[in-house]
Amino acid sequence: MASYTQRGKNSFTLFVELGYDENGKRLRKTKTIKVDSRLMKTKRKLEGYLEEEWLKFKMQVEAGEYIEPQKKYFKDFVHDWSEKYAKSFYAKKNL
């Protein structure tokens, strides 16, 4: 079951549960997304879209591809990006 909450008029927060740490604190990743106002008109389309986005987010987290937002220098971001995305992208292109 997808886990998300509405934050604003067109904004939702997605949650992926990762279990608990040794102190009993819940571990989870979050991501905020903006939804097009056209999807907000029908509940079925909105729920389908949110479910789809949540599944994409969950797969990124479980595969280790999700880069958690944090304050970092640009050089550190480029290093993370090249390790996680650029190498796999060029490996697929060379096949």
N, C-alpha and C positions, 0 to 999 in steps of 0.2 A: 504494500500500500504506500502510495506517495505521501510524503509529509511536507506540507507547505502552509504558509499563512499569508494573509493579505496584509501588506504594510500601509499602502496608500491607495489612491484611486486606481492606478494602473501598475502597481508594484507588488511583487510577491517575494517571499523568502522561502527558498528550498532547503530542506534539512536531510542529511544522510547520517544515520546513526552508525557508529563504529564500535559500540559496546561501552565498557567501563574500564577505568584505570585501576591501579592497585589500591587507591584510596576511596573507590566507589564513586568517583566523579564521572559523569556521563561524557563520552567522547563523541563529538559530532562535527561535521563540516557544514557550513552554510554558504549560500549563494543568493544574491538578490538579482531578480530579473524584472525588466519592464515588459508589459504586455500591451500590444496594439489595442486601441480602443474598439476596433471592429470585433475583436474576440470577446470583449466584455459584454456584448449584447446578448449572447446565448450562453447559458450555463454549460451545455453539453460541449460546445466548441472550446470554451475556456478550460474546462476540466480535462479534456483531451490534450490540449496544448500543454497545460501544466504537468500532466502525467508524462508526456513525451520529454519535456525539458528536464524533469526530475530523473528520468531513466538515463538520459545523456549524462547528467551531472553525476549520478551514482556510478556509472561505468567509468567516468574519468577518475573519480576518487578511488575506486577499487583497483584500477589499472595503474595508479600512481602517476597519472598524467596531470592531475589537478595541481596548479600552482596557487597556493593560498595567498590571498592579498596581504601584503605587509609592507612596511616601510623598508626600502632597500635601495642601494645605489643602482644606477642604470647598468653598470658593468656586471653586477651580480645577477640582475635580471637577464641580461644577454647570455651569460654563462648558463643559467638555468634553462632558458629557452633553447639554446643550441644543443644542450644535452638531451632535453626531453622531446623537442619537436623537430628541429632541423635535421638531426641525424636520421630519425625514422622517416622523415619526408624524403630525403635524398636516397635513402636505402630503397624505398618503394619505387622511386623514379628510375633507379638503375636496374631494376629487375627486368 
